[in-house]
Every structure is written in structure tokens, then in C-alpha cells.
Amino acid sequence: MLRDRYQPEDIFERVPQMTARIDPVLKELDHLLEDDELYQRGRADFSRRRPRTQVSGRPSTPVEALLRMLLLKHLYGWSYQETEDRVDENLVLRWCCRLYWQAAPDDTTLIRWANTLQSETLHALNDRVAALAKQAKVTQGRKLRLDATCVQTNIHHPTDSGLLVDGVRVLSRLVQRAKTMLANQVSNLKQLGRSRRRSARQTAQILHRQLRRKGEDKEAQQKQLYEKLVETTEEMVKQASRVLQHLRQCSQQQARRLAQEREPVLPLIEQVIVQTRSLLLEGKKVTSEQKVLSLFEPHTRAIPRHKGGALVEFGRQVVLDEVEGRIASLRRDYGWGLCLLHGQEGMERWLGPGVLASNLRHIAAAVAVRSRVKETA
């Protein structure tokens, strides 16, 4: 029989049935995310983004949609831009994130909201997910297994010359920014605001070329270049210390804020100078705990792999505890390969959603398998 057209119907009314057929794990995951305690804990952090977030301003993207999109980001290992694009163009993901026909939030919007989630909230959310796993009878929490992995920080390969050049670059940027603020307070502003970045970079380039050379006088020339680079960095540290002293006494709030931001870097650069002198000029050993491997991620440590591939990774060692049902079991495709946030606090906020995504996925997969077995029985 010839038909002219299908009867019109509500598309989103059929999406749950289609999801159950295409991706039963995602369907069960959707049921888990309907837990009110998970929602309320996330909403509590989002409400503290601004003093009057709950009562004034433009209407935000709904809390439910934000939480679900952030979870999908870690679940599938997408970037924020990929999360926006994938959700925007996929009907099933629109339904899962409760966006329906509304515009998907921009990737920068997701980043801003994600930064409001605190590490304490993520710990509490993971505890709640563990309780949901017990309710779903995925685990009973009787057996515990410990494991460890290295989560790399977002740094370049650390070398002593590279760290010294980084230190000179950061401090040169500081004195250049301070010039306009101290124009009416310092007499020798030209000398105080001098940048030694070019000198340090040229010395490092000559040093790198020397490393590829062959000859008897190679080590002596390298030692001289390292001494010159250390002296340049020491002069830059003295210069920056005087600039910071003037900035603290300045009446401008911007100057005091600049001094407060850059003060923690100065001891790290001084430590880099000490470890370079000890290792390369005096031939002494420096323990791994005493080494500075990055000025921007000072919590970074050298972690031996004892496996194939790179012999050493630079990041932090994270200890995992796993119970039956693989709750708290993680792989690097949940965002644990490389941390893109800064500092120890940033690492906790980066790894927390990965733990949640992993646990919720294992719970949903176990429930989906159990439902399939019951249907076939």
C-alpha cells in the first residue's frame, strides 16, 4: 500500500527506547544520574560562582545539563570543544544531557562552570556513587585492592638549563610589568627594569649546540656556559627581589597583587640555582624530593615506570583503591593520562570527574548486563 508520509510524533519520546537498543550502558547511566544527592551537591558549588548567582543575572545553562555534559567529557575523553560539538549534533546525547532543542553551551562556558567544582565536593560525589554501587548490588565492599599509577603534569621535559631560562623569562616579565607602576617611585628604573631574557636564551642555545659536539674540551666549555647561565639567573633574582620590595610598598592595589602573584616563584628559582650548582658544577647528588622539575607545576616529581616506553614520567603518583565490581578502577582514557589544570588542587579537580565517570560507567555496565540476562532467561 502506498503511503504519503509518516505520522508526526515527538522525537524525544522515542529516544529512550532507541538509546536502550543502541547503547544500553548509556541508558542505565542516565538512570544513575537522576540521583538527587548528586544533583544537589553539584548545584551547591555552582551557586557559589558569584555572590548573587542564585537570584540575579542572566539565566544560566541548567545545572542538570552542565553536570551531565562534564561527566560525558571525562567518560569519552573529549576536550571541552569536542564535548560541545558532539552533544550539539547528536540527538541521543542531547536527550542524555537534558538539552533537548536548546543551544549547547559554549566550551568556555563549560570550563568556567567546571572550575567552580571543589575537590571536597568531588570526594563527596564519589562516596555517593560508591553507595549507589552498593544499592545496585554491583559491589559489597568486602575486598580491597590497591594500585598506583602516574598522572603526568602538563610540562615540557625538565632540564637544568631550561629551568634557568624559564626563571629568567618569568622574572624578566615581572620587572617589565612593574616598570609602569614604579615610574614615579624609583630613580634607577632603567637598570632595575632590565630584561636578561635574551642573554639567557643565547647562552642556553650555545650550550645545546655544545652538547652535540665531540672533543676533549667539551666538558670544560659546558661547565663555563652553565656558570654563565647561573650567574645571569642570580643577577635576575637579585633584580627581581628589589622590584618586589618596591611593589610591596607601592600604594596601587595592582602593584601589590602583582607582587603577591610572583613571590612564590622566587624561592623555586633559587632552588633551581642551588640544584644546578650541586649537580653540574660541584658533582653532588640531589634527591628526587629536593628537585624542582617545573616552576609552574612545583608538585611534579620524577616517577620511574619500570615498564616499556619511557623510563621516567613526570607527574604525581596516585594510589587507587578498588573493590569488587571494579569501583574506583581507572584507565588513562578517563582523563588520567595528563592533567591540564595547575597545582595540587587543580590535579584533584581534574582527576575527580575521571573517578566518577569510571565508577558510574562500571555500575551502569553491570546493571545493563544483569538486565540483558533477565530478558533472555
C-alpha positions in Angstrom: 0.0 0.0 0.0 1.3 3.4 -1.0 1.8 5.8 1.9 2.3 9.6 1.6 4.1 10.3 4.8 4.7 9.1 8.4 2.5 10.4 11.2 4.2 13.3 13.1 5.4 12.4 16.6 7.5 13.7 19.4 11.1 12.7 18.6 12.4 12.8 22.2 9.6 10.5 23.3 11.3 7.6 21.4 14.9 8.5 22.2 15.0 6.4 25.5 13.9 3.3 23.5 16.5 4.0 20.8 19.2 4.5 23.5 18.4 1.2 25.2 18.9 -0.5 21.8 22.0 1.4 20.7 23.9 1.9 24.0 22.2 0.1 27.0 25.1 1.3 29.2 24.3 5.0 28.5 20.6 4.2 29.3 21.5 2.9 32.7 23.9 5.7 33.2 21.0 8.1 32.6 19.1 6.4 35.5 22.1 6.8 37.8 22.4 10.5 37.1 18.9 11.1 38.2 20.1 10.7 41.8 19.0 13.9 43.7 22.0 13.9 46.1 24.5 14.0 43.2 22.5 16.9 41.7 22.3 18.9 44.9 26.0 18.7 45.7 26.9 19.9 42.2 24.3 22.7 42.4 25.7 23.9 45.8 29.1 24.6 44.2 27.6 26.1 41.1 25.6 28.5 43.2 28.8 29.9 44.8 30.3 31.0 41.4 29.2 34.7 42.1 27.7 36.2 45.3 24.2 36.5 43.8 24.3 33.7 41.2 21.0 32.1 42.5 18.9 35.3 42.4 20.2 37.7 39.7 21.8 37.8 36.3 21.0 36.1 33.0 19.5 32.6 33.2 22.4 30.0 33.1 22.6 26.7 31.4 20.7 24.3 33.7 22.7 22.6 36.4 21.5 19.2 35.3 22.8 19.8 31.7 26.1 21.1 32.9 26.8 18.1 35.2 25.9 15.6 32.6 28.0 17.3 29.9 31.0 17.5 32.2 30.6 13.8 33.0 30.4 12.8 29.3 33.5 14.8 28.7 35.5 12.6 31.0 33.6 9.5 30.1 34.6 9.6 26.4 37.9 11.5 26.8 36.8 14.6 24.8 38.0 18.1 25.0 35.6 20.8 26.0 35.3 21.9 22.4 34.6 18.2 21.3 32.0 17.9 24.1 30.1 21.0 22.8 30.2 19.7 19.2 29.3 16.1 19.9 26.4 16.9 22.2 25.2 19.6 19.8 25.0 17.3 16.8 23.8 14.1 18.5 20.1 13.6 19.3 20.8 10.8 21.9 23.4 12.9 23.7 21.1 15.9 23.7 18.4 13.8 25.4 21.0 12.4 27.9 22.2 15.9 28.8 18.6 17.2 29.0 19.3 19.9 26.4 16.5 18.9 24.1 16.2 21.6 21.4 18.2 24.3 23.4 21.6 25.5 22.2 24.6 23.6 23.6 26.7 25.7 26.0 30.0 27.0 24.6 33.2 25.2 25.6 34.4 28.3 27.5 31.1 28.2 29.5 31.8 24.6 30.4 35.3 25.5 31.5 34.1 28.3 33.8 31.5 26.1 35.4 33.9 23.2 35.8 36.3 25.4 37.7 33.7 26.1 40.4 33.6 22.4 41.4 35.7 21.9 44.5 37.8 18.9 45.3 35.8 18.3 48.6 32.6 18.1 46.5 34.2 15.6 44.1 35.2 13.4 47.1 31.6 13.5 48.4 30.2 12.7 45.0 32.5 9.7 44.7 31.3 8.5 48.1 27.7 8.8 47.0 28.5 6.9 43.8 30.0 4.1 45.9 26.8 4.0 47.9 24.8 3.7 44.7 27.0 0.8 43.6 26.2 -1.0 46.8 22.5 -0.3 46.4 22.6 -1.7 42.9 24.4 -4.8 44.3 27.4 -4.2 42.0 29.7 -4.4 45.0 29.5 -5.3 48.6 32.8 -3.6 49.6 34.3 -6.7 51.2 37.5 -6.9 49.2 40.0 -4.2 48.6 42.9 -4.0 46.1 45.5 -1.2 46.0 47.2 0.0 42.8 49.2 3.1 41.8 49.6 5.0 38.6 51.4 8.1 37.4 49.4 11.1 36.2 51.6 13.3 34.2 51.6 17.1 34.6 51.5 19.4 31.6 55.1 20.5 31.5 58.0 20.4 29.0 60.8 17.9 29.6 62.7 19.3 32.5 66.4 20.2 32.1 68.6 22.4 34.3 69.3 24.9 31.5 65.6 25.0 30.6 64.5 25.7 34.1 67.1 28.5 34.5 65.9 30.1 31.2 62.3 29.7 32.4 63.2 31.5 35.7 64.9 34.4 33.8 61.9 34.7 31.5 59.4 34.8 34.3 61.3 37.4 36.3 62.0 39.5 33.2 58.3 39.6 32.6 57.8 40.7 36.2 60.2 43.6 36.0 58.8 44.7 32.6 55.3 44.8 34.0 56.5 46.7 37.1 58.1 49.5 35.1 54.9 51.5 34.6 53.9 51.0 38.2 57.2 52.2 39.7 57.8 55.0 37.2 57.4 57.8 39.9 59.0 55.9 42.8 62.3 54.5 41.6 65.3 56.6 40.3 67.3 53.9 38.6 64.3 52.4 36.8 66.2 51.6 33.6 68.7 49.4 35.3 66.1 47.9 37.6 63.7 47.1 34.7 66.4 45.5 32.6 65.4 42.2 30.9 68.1 39.4 30.8 66.0 37.1 28.8 67.9 37.4 25.5 71.3 36.8 27.3 70.0 33.7 29.0 68.4 32.3 25.8 71.6 32.8 23.8 73.7 31.1 26.4 71.3 28.1 26.5 71.4 27.8 22.7 75.2 27.8 22.7 75.1 25.2 25.5 72.7 22.9 23.5 75.0 23.1 20.5 77.9 22.2 22.6 76.2 19.1 23.9 76.2 17.7 20.3 79.9 18.4 19.8 82.8 15.9 20.3 86.1 16.8 21.8 88.3 16.8 24.8 87.5 20.3 25.9 83.7 19.7 25.6 83.0 19.3 29.3 85.1 22.4 30.3 83.2 24.6 27.8 79.9 23.3 29.0 80.8 24.0 32.6 81.7 27.6 31.7 78.4 28.0 29.9 76.4 26.6 32.9 78.3 29.0 35.2 77.4 32.0 32.9 73.8 30.9 32.8 73.6 30.5 36.6 75.2 33.9 37.1 72.7 35.5 34.8 69.8 33.9 36.7 71.3 35.0 40.0 71.5 38.6 38.8 67.9 38.4 37.6 66.8 37.1 41.1 68.6 40.0 42.8 67.0 42.4 40.4 63.5 40.9 40.9 63.9 40.9 44.7 64.4 44.7 44.7 61.4 45.1 42.3 59.2 43.0 44.6 60.3 45.1 47.6 59.2 48.3 45.8 56.0 46.7 44.7 55.0 45.8 48.2 55.5 49.5 49.3 53.5 50.8 46.3 50.1 52.3 47.1 48.5 50.8 43.9 46.4 47.6 44.5 47.5 46.3 41.1 51.2 46.5 42.2 50.6 44.7 45.4 48.6 42.0 43.6 51.5 41.5 41.1 54.0 41.1 44.0 51.7 38.6 45.7 51.4 36.5 42.5 55.2 36.4 41.8 56.6 36.0 45.3 56.1 32.1 45.4 58.2 31.8 42.2 61.3 33.4 43.6 62.2 30.5 46.1 61.7 28.0 43.4 64.1 29.7 41.1 66.7 30.0 43.9 66.3 26.2 44.5 66.9 25.6 40.8 70.1 27.6 41.0 71.2 25.5 44.1 70.4 22.2 42.4 72.2 23.2 39.2 75.3 24.2 41.1 75.2 20.9 43.1 74.6 18.6 40.2 76.6 20.1 37.3 79.2 22.3 38.8 80.1 20.5 42.1 79.2 16.9 41.1 76.9 16.3 44.1 73.7 14.3 44.1 70.3 15.8 44.7 67.4 13.6 45.8 64.2 13.4 43.8 62.2 15.1 46.6 64.5 18.1 46.6 64.5 18.6 42.8 62.4 21.3 41.2 61.1 20.0 37.8 58.8 22.8 36.9 58.3 26.4 38.1 54.7 26.3 37.1 53.9 22.8 38.5 56.2 22.6 41.6 54.4 19.4 42.8 55.8 17.5 39.8 58.0 14.5 40.7 60.1 12.1 38.5 58.3 8.7 38.6 60.2 5.6 37.3 57.9 3.4 35.2 59.6 0.0 35.3 57.7 -0.8 32.2 58.1 -0.4 28.4 58.2 3.0 26.8 59.6 6.0 28.7 61.8 5.1 31.6 60.6 8.1 33.7 57.4 10.0 33.7 57.0 13.5 35.2 53.9 14.0 37.4 52.4 12.6 40.6 51.9 9.1 41.8 48.3 8.4 42.6 47.2 5.4 44.7 43.9 3.8 43.8 41.8 1.5 46.0 39.4 -0.9 44.1 36.7 -3.1 45.4 34.5 -5.7 43.7 32.7 -4.5 40.7 35.8 -2.5 39.7 34.6 0.5 41.6 37.4 3.1 41.6 39.1 1.2 38.8 40.6 3.6 36.3 42.3 3.7 32.9 44.0 6.5 31.2 41.1 7.1 28.8 39.2 8.7 31.6 41.5 11.7 31.6 44.2 10.3 33.8 46.9 10.3 31.3 47.7 14.1 31.5 46.5 16.7 34.0 45.8 20.0 32.3 45.0 22.0 35.5 47.6 23.7 37.6 48.7 22.9 41.1 47.9 20.1 43.6 44.3 21.4 43.9 43.9 21.5 40.2 45.1 17.9 39.9 42.4 16.8 42.4 39.7 18.7 40.5 40.9 17.1 37.2 41.1 13.6 38.5 37.8 13.6 40.5 35.5 13.6 37.5 37.5 10.8 35.9 36.9 8.7 39.1 33.1 9.5 38.9 32.9 8.7 35.2 34.7 5.4 35.6 32.6 4.3 38.6 29.3 5.3 37.0 30.3 3.5 33.8 31.1 0.3 35.6 27.8 0.4 37.6 25.8 1.1 34.5 27.5 -1.7 32.6 26.9 -4.2 35.4 23.2 -3.3 35.6 22.8 -3.4 31.8 24.3 -7.0 31.7 22.1 -8.1 34.5 19.0 -6.7 32.7 20.0 -8.5 29.5 20.4 -11.8 31.3 16.9 -11.4 32.8 15.4 -10.7 29.4 16.9 -13.7 27.8 16.1 -16.0 30.7 
